[in-house]
């Protein structure tokens, strides 16, 4: 019973009187636009999930007396009606697709459970008539926040990013592992502080100069095979 009351207190503290930021502020929109169709997939390989946490788990809040309470997608990230049934990876994937679509990209979601081989990636790209497949493989995506005062909170991320090209295969692979200390805004709710942290991290990954150059790279020009008449 006591644990239930702690959870209720945490949710009341979260909601407060501040509305969640608009969807447009949650979606990453890098300062470039792809020329060819691209698929987006976010995969959940977090250790905490493998150890038993649900795929909706996103972090931990310390409420009354510092007692930790697990937070999930529905408690803090579900600002849209369709968010309530999403896992963390699905929520992130949806935000990326939405943001890139608003930017004018030709983008679709691709629901992989594991990082595909080059053969599977090529088959999917051919089937979906797309040039690129961008995969974010989550090793860690976790925050720990204290609801008892306004200060800062840790946001830990460990993401492997892959870019597959239909004609060139795997062209990009990078690991982003960081602990960001997010300074909270007293005028914002814990919810909005988390949503902005998520937005900023996704935007950082998508804005990597090397990734940008490869996405904007023109596909090889197909030339007709020469024939010899005997």
N, C-alpha and C positions, 0 to 999 in steps of 0.2 A: 504493500500500500504506500509506503514512504517513497519508494522508487517511482511509483506512478505520479505522486505529487511533485516530485522533482522534475519529471518530464513535462508535466503541465506548466510548471513555473518557467521552464526553459522556453517552451513554445510561446507563452505569454510575453516573455521578455523579447523574444525574436520578433513577434508581430508589432509590439509597441504601437506607435501612431504614425509610423513612416511607411508610405507605400513603397512596394518594390519598384526598382528602376524599370523603365520600359524595355521591351524585348530588344529593340534596336540598340540599346546600350549594353546588352548582354552578349551580342553577337559580334565576333571578330571580323573586321573588314580591312584587310591589308591594303596598302597603297599601290596596288597593281592589279591587273585583271588578266586572267589566262586567255589564251587565244584558242585553245583546243578543249573539248569536253574532258571533265575530270571526275573521278569517283572518290568519295571520302569514306573511310572506315576507321572507327575507334574501337580498339580491342582492350578488354580488361584482363590484365595479368597481375593484378595487385596481390602481394603476399597475404595481406589481411583477408582478402576474399578467399584465397586458397586455404587459409586456416579456419574458415568458417563464417566470416562476415558475409552478409548478403551483398549482392551486386549493386544494391541501392545505397549501401553505406558510403558516406562521404567524409565524415570527420567526427570530432568529439567536442562537446561544449561542457564547460565546468560551471555548474549553476550554484544553487544554495550550498554553502559550506564547502565549495570546491568539488562537490561530487560530480564525477564525469558522466555525461549522458551521450549516447551515440545519436548522431543525426543522420537522416537519410534524405534521398532526393525529395520525397513528398513533404518533408518538414521544412525545407529551406529553399530548394531550387524550383519547386513546382509553381512558377508564376503564371503558367498557361494551363488551361484545362487538360491539354493533351500530355502534360509533363507528369501527371500523377502515376502513370503506369510505366514510366521509363526507369531503366537502370542508369547508373552514372555514365557509362560509356555511351549509351543511347542518347542521354541528355546532351553530352558534349558533342556528339556527332550531329545531332539536330541543330545545335547552335552554330556549328561551323557551316553546315549546309545552308542554313537560313541566312547567315551573314554574307557568305560568298554569293548566294543567289541575288541578294539585295545589291551587291556590288556589280552585278552584271555577268558573273561567271556562268558557264555552262556546267552545272554540277549536279550530281546525284549521289545518294547514299548507297554504300555497299556493305552488307552485314556479314563480315568475316568474324569467326570465333578465334582464329589463330592467324598469324602473319602468313600470307600465301607464298608459295614458291613462285619463281618467275614463270613457270609453265602455267600454273593456275591463274596468276595475275594476267598473263597474256590472253588466256582463254576468256577470262571475265571481261577484259577490256575490248576484245573483239566482239564478244556477245553483246556488250552494252554500247558498242560504237563510241568508245571513249579513247583518248590518247594517254591519259595519266590515271594512276591510282595512288592516292595519298593515304598512308596508313599511320595512325598514331597508336602505339602499343603501350598502354599504361602499366608501368611497374610500381608506381606510387602516385597517389593524388589525395592528399590528406591535410586537413587543417585541425588545429587545436585552439579553441577560443575560450576566453574567460568572460562570462556574462556579468560578473560582479562589478566591473569597472571598465572604463574606456582606456585602453592602452595600445597594445599591439598583439598580433597573434602570428604564429608560425604557419606557413603554408608550404608543405613539402611536395615536390614533384619530381618524378623520374619517368621520362617518356622517351621511347625509341621511335623515331620517325623514319618512314621509308617512302620513297617515291619510285614507282614502277612506270616505265615508259613502254608503250605497246611495241615500238620498234627497237628500242635500245635496252630493254630489260630493266634491272634494278640500277638506277642512276644515282640514288641518294640514300644515305643511311647515317643518322646522327642521334646521339643520346643527349638529352637535356636533363640534367639532374641539379636541382636547386633547393635551397631553403630560403624562401622569401619571408621577411619580417614585414607584415602588413600593418601599417599605422592606421588605427581606426579613426574614423571621423565621428565626433560626438553628435553631429547632426544627422548621422546615418544610422540605420539599424544594422545589427550583426548580419542580417540577410544580405543587405546591399553591399556591405564590405566584402562578403564572400563572393557575391556575384561579380563585383568589379575585379577581384583578384583572379577569378576564373577567366574573365574576358581578357585581362592583360596577359596572362600566361599563354592562352591560345593565340593571341595576336603576335606575341613574341616568337612562337614556334613557326607560325605561317609567314612571318616577315624576314626569316633568315635569308641573307643575300644569296647564298648558294642555291637554296631551294627556289627562290624567286627566279634566278637565272635559268635553272633547268625547266621550270614550268613554262617560262616564256620562250624557251628554245624552240625553233621551228623544227617540225618533224622532217626526217630525210625525204628528199624528193625522189619519188619512184621513177625510174627510167625504164623504157621498154628494152627488153633483151634484144641484142643484135642477132640477126640471122644471116647465114651464109648460103647462097644458092650455088650448088655445084653444077 
